[in-house]
Amino acid sequence: MVTQLAVNTLGKNAAAAVADVQFRDPHTWFVGGQSMAAAHQTGFYVEIKVTAGTNTRDQEAAFIRQSFAHMQDIFGDVAETSYVVVHTVDSADWGYGGRTQEDRYVQG
């Protein structure tokens, strides 16, 4: 779901998109001092890193909105304080395959 949203909403390359999904015990996830288990809710935290300047604020807002909606569809009663974070990283500061995103841009 996160990969599809990154492709469809942010225009990212599906072949290079990586998703790391980890599950936590709801007894160890706290919001406002109360565990998700005690609140009978589900919490989530989605984090994505994208190259700075490759997306508009509207695209990032759509990604956040749609991620939350999809998580609600999957888990039902999710806490409003579940988060979606879009990190924008300078193109010279990250990459894959031994090449920075800046190098990929410059080389075409």
C-alpha positions in Angstrom: 0.0 0.0 0.0 2.8 2.5 0.9 4.7 1.6 -2.3 1.6 2.1 -4.4 0.9 5.4 -2.8 4.5 6.5 -3.3 4.2 5.6 -7.0 0.7 6.9 -7.6 0.7 10.0 -5.4 4.4 11.1 -5.3 5.4 9.7 -8.8 8.2 7.5 -7.4 9.8 4.6 -9.3 8.2 1.4 -8.1 11.4 -0.6 -8.8 13.4 1.6 -6.5 10.8 2.0 -3.7 11.5 0.2 -0.5 9.0 -0.4 2.3 10.0 -1.6 5.8 6.9 -2.8 7.7 7.3 -3.5 11.4 4.7 -4.5 13.9 4.7 -3.6 17.6 2.7 -5.0 20.5 -0.2 -2.6 21.2 0.6 -2.9 24.9 3.9 -1.1 24.2 2.5 1.8 22.0 1.4 4.7 24.1 -0.4 7.9 23.2 -1.1 10.4 25.9 0.1 7.9 28.5 -2.4 5.3 27.5 -1.5 2.1 25.6 -3.3 1.4 22.3 -4.5 -1.9 23.8 -6.1 -0.1 26.7 -7.7 2.4 24.3 -8.9 -0.4 22.0 -7.3 1.4 19.1 -4.5 0.8 16.6 -1.7 3.2 16.1 0.7 3.5 13.2 3.7 5.4 12.1 4.5 5.7 8.3 7.8 7.3 7.3 9.0 7.9 3.8 12.1 9.6 2.5 12.0 11.5 -0.8 14.5 13.6 -2.6 14.0 17.3 -1.8 12.3 19.3 -4.5 10.8 16.3 -6.3 7.3 16.7 -4.9 4.9 19.6 -4.2 3.3 20.3 -0.9 0.0 19.2 -2.4 1.5 15.8 -3.4 2.9 15.3 0.1 -0.3 16.3 1.7 -2.2 13.8 -0.5 0.3 11.1 0.4 -0.3 11.8 4.1 -4.1 11.9 3.7 -4.3 8.8 1.6 -1.9 6.8 3.9 -4.1 7.6 6.9 -7.3 6.6 5.0 -5.8 3.3 3.8 -4.6 2.5 7.4 -8.1 3.2 8.6 -9.5 0.8 6.0 -7.0 -1.9 7.0 -7.1 -1.6 10.8 -10.5 0.1 11.5 -10.4 2.3 14.6 -6.9 3.9 14.3 -5.9 6.6 16.8 -6.0 10.1 15.3 -2.4 10.6 16.7 -1.1 8.0 14.2 1.5 9.7 12.1 2.7 9.8 8.5 6.0 11.6 8.0 7.4 12.7 4.6 11.2 13.4 5.1 12.7 15.4 2.3 16.4 14.7 1.9 18.9 16.7 -0.1 19.9 14.8 -3.3 23.6 14.9 -2.4 22.9 13.3 1.0 21.4 10.0 0.0 21.1 7.4 -2.8 21.3 3.7 -3.6 23.5 1.4 -5.5 26.5 3.5 -4.5 25.3 6.6 -6.3 23.7 9.7 -4.8 20.4 11.0 -6.2 22.3 14.1 -7.2 24.6 12.0 -9.4 21.6 10.2 -10.9 20.1 13.6 -11.8 23.3 15.1 -13.2 24.0 12.0 -15.3 20.5 11.9 -16.6 
